[in-house]
Amino acid sequence: MDLPVNRFKAALRAGVAQIGLWNSLPSPACVEVIAGAGYDWILIDTEHSAVDLSLLHGQLMATMEYPATSVIVRPPWNDMVTIKRYLDLGVQSLLIPYVQTLGEAIEAVRYTRYPPHGVRGFAGSSRASRFGRINPYHGGAGDQTCVLIQVETPEAVEQIEAIAAIDGVDGIFVGPGDLSAAMGHLGNPGHPDVQRAVDAAIRRIRAAGKAPGIITGDEAMARHYLEIGALFVAVGADVGLLTRASDALLQRFRTAPR
């Protein structure tokens, strides 16, 4: 059995923009519905959701019928043990949150690599190796692992070029929500100062030779980010879509004549 090719990583390297959707609802059924829509990628968020390890296992299995949609998982922290367990479950692409320094970015990559290039622990029959059926798995796993570093403060944004220069970093994701908070505009990522910082960051990441990423629920802004060089853009989130659609449906009946 062959090691699965990371289609998302290959697309980023080829400079092909990838359109994604954010998943926070802790349900394999929800992930299955999203994957069936045909997005290039979905992100399963375990930082700001109730997703635990066993639930993540079910969510990953729910996507297996849709191999054209890549799965990215955001762990709750830049933590060696958590990342190891996600990789053993078969996660190939990780978005590492709140990376502040060059050293933290280097460690994030090392957590995803086996020795001598990193510190990932060895497991002989994990789900990632199809329970030992992929041979060799361990020698090629790092080549198919995609590491995305999330910068979300002005201090982290200053480190973009240094982080981009790290071997093993495939992309840098600009977190607009936390960046706006850190810039004094909590809850207002559309503030002109934040938007200028985001635009500049995307251009700098692309100029440094790595893939820029971002999330926005604003269609015009999503298209803008793609135009200035973003290569992986989440254009919505499951919670937001469900909230707006359910509110709008009820509103139409509340305001209709009876």
FENBEL-V690362 format. One record per residue. N is the residue number from 0. RES is the residue in three letters. SS is DSSP state (~ for helix, > for strand, _ for the rest). Layout:
N&RES&SS ; N&RES&SS
This chain:
0&MET&_ ; 1&ASP&_ ; 2&LEU&_ ; 3&PRO&_ ; 4&VAL&_ ; 5&ASN&_ ; 6&ARG&~ ; 7&PHE&~ ; 8&LYS&~ ; 9&ALA&~ ; 10&ALA&~ ; 11&LEU&~ ; 12&ARG&~ ; 13&ALA&_ ; 14&GLY&_ ; 15&VAL&_ ; 16&ALA&_ ; 17&GLN&> ; 18&ILE&> ; 19&GLY&> ; 20&LEU&> ; 21&TRP&> ; 22&ASN&> ; 23&SER&_ ; 24&LEU&_ ; 25&PRO&_ ; 26&SER&_ ; 27&PRO&~ ; 28&ALA&~ ; 29&CYS&~ ; 30&VAL&~ ; 31&GLU&~ ; 32&VAL&~ ; 33&ILE&~ ; 34&ALA&~ ; 35&GLY&~ ; 36&ALA&~ ; 37&GLY&_ ; 38&TYR&_ ; 39&ASP&_ ; 40&TRP&> ; 41&ILE&> ; 42&LEU&> ; 43&ILE&> ; 44&ASP&> ; 45&THR&_ ; 46&GLU&_ ; 47&HIS&_ ; 48&SER&_ ; 49&ALA&_ ; 50&VAL&_ ; 51&ASP&_ ; 52&LEU&~ ; 53&SER&~ ; 54&LEU&~ ; 55&LEU&~ ; 56&HIS&~ ; 57&GLY&~ ; 58&GLN&~ ; 59&LEU&~ ; 60&MET&~ ; 61&ALA&~ ; 62&THR&_ ; 63&MET&_ ; 64&GLU&_ ; 65&TYR&_ ; 66&PRO&_ ; 67&ALA&_ ; 68&THR&_ ; 69&SER&> ; 70&VAL&> ; 71&ILE&> ; 72&VAL&> ; 73&ARG&> ; 74&PRO&_ ; 75&PRO&_ ; 76&TRP&_ ; 77&ASN&_ ; 78&ASP&_ ; 79&MET&~ ; 80&VAL&~ ; 81&THR&~ ; 82&ILE&~ ; 83&LYS&~ ; 84&ARG&~ ; 85&TYR&~ ; 86&LEU&~ ; 87&ASP&~ ; 88&LEU&~ ; 89&GLY&_ ; 90&VAL&_ ; 91&GLN&_ ; 92&SER&> ; 93&LEU&> ; 94&LEU&> ; 95&ILE&> ; 96&PRO&_ ; 97&TYR&_ ; 98&VAL&_ ; 99&GLN&_ ; 100&THR&_ ; 101&LEU&~ ; 102&GLY&~ ; 103&GLU&~ ; 104&ALA&~ ; 105&ILE&~ ; 106&GLU&~ ; 107&ALA&~ ; 108&VAL&~ ; 109&ARG&~ ; 110&TYR&~ ; 111&THR&_ ; 112&ARG&_ ; 113&TYR&_ ; 114&PRO&_ ; 115&PRO&_ ; 116&HIS&_ ; 117&GLY&_ ; 118&VAL&_ ; 119&ARG&_ ; 120&GLY&_ ; 121&PHE&_ ; 122&ALA&_ ; 123&GLY&_ ; 124&SER&_ ; 125&SER&_ ; 126&ARG&~ ; 127&ALA&~ ; 128&SER&~ ; 129&ARG&_ ; 130&PHE&_ ; 131&GLY&_ ; 132&ARG&_ ; 133&ILE&_ ; 134&ASN&_ ; 135&PRO&_ ; 136&TYR&_ ; 137&HIS&_ ; 138&GLY&_ ; 139&GLY&_ ; 140&ALA&~ ; 141&GLY&~ ; 142&ASP&~ ; 143&GLN&~ ; 144&THR&_ ; 145&CYS&> ; 146&VAL&> ; 147&LEU&> ; 148&ILE&> ; 149&GLN&> ; 150&VAL&> ; 151&GLU&_ ; 152&THR&_ ; 153&PRO&~ ; 154&GLU&~ ; 155&ALA&~ ; 156&VAL&~ ; 157&GLU&_ ; 158&GLN&_ ; 159&ILE&~ ; 160&GLU&~ ; 161&ALA&~ ; 162&ILE&~ ; 163&ALA&~ ; 164&ALA&_ ; 165&ILE&_ ; 166&ASP&_ ; 167&GLY&_ ; 168&VAL&_ ; 169&ASP&_ ; 170&GLY&> ; 171&ILE&> ; 172&PHE&> ; 173&VAL&> ; 174&GLY&_ ; 175&PRO&~ ; 176&GLY&~ ; 177&ASP&~ ; 178&LEU&~ ; 179&SER&~ ; 180&ALA&~ ; 181&ALA&~ ; 182&MET&_ ; 183&GLY&_ ; 184&HIS&_ ; 185&LEU&_ ; 186&GLY&_ ; 187&ASN&_ ; 188&PRO&_ ; 189&GLY&_ ; 190&HIS&_ ; 191&PRO&~ ; 192&ASP&~ ; 193&VAL&~ ; 194&GLN&~ ; 195&ARG&~ ; 196&ALA&~ ; 197&VAL&~ ; 198&ASP&~ ; 199&ALA&~ ; 200&ALA&~ ; 201&ILE&~ ; 202&ARG&~ ; 203&ARG&~ ; 204&ILE&~ ; 205&ARG&~ ; 206&ALA&~ ; 207&ALA&_ ; 208&GLY&_ ; 209&LYS&_ ; 210&ALA&> ; 211&PRO&> ; 212&GLY&> ; 213&ILE&> ; 214&ILE&> ; 215&THR&_ ; 216&GLY&_ ; 217&ASP&_ ; 218&GLU&~ ; 219&ALA&~ ; 220&MET&~ ; 221&ALA&~ ; 222&ARG&~ ; 223&HIS&~ ; 224&TYR&~ ; 225&LEU&~ ; 226&GLU&~ ; 227&ILE&_ ; 228&GLY&_ ; 229&ALA&> ; 230&LEU&> ; 231&PHE&> ; 232&VAL&> ; 233&ALA&> ; 234&VAL&> ; 235&GLY&> ; 236&ALA&> ; 237&ASP&~ ; 238&VAL&~ ; 239&GLY&~ ; 240&LEU&~ ; 241&LEU&~ ; 242&THR&~ ; 243&ARG&~ ; 244&ALA&~ ; 245&SER&~ ; 246&ASP&~ ; 247&ALA&~ ; 248&LEU&~ ; 249&LEU&~ ; 250&GLN&~ ; 251&ARG&~ ; 252&PHE&~ ; 253&ARG&~ ; 254&THR&~ ; 255&ALA&_ ; 256&PRO&_ ; 257&ARG&_
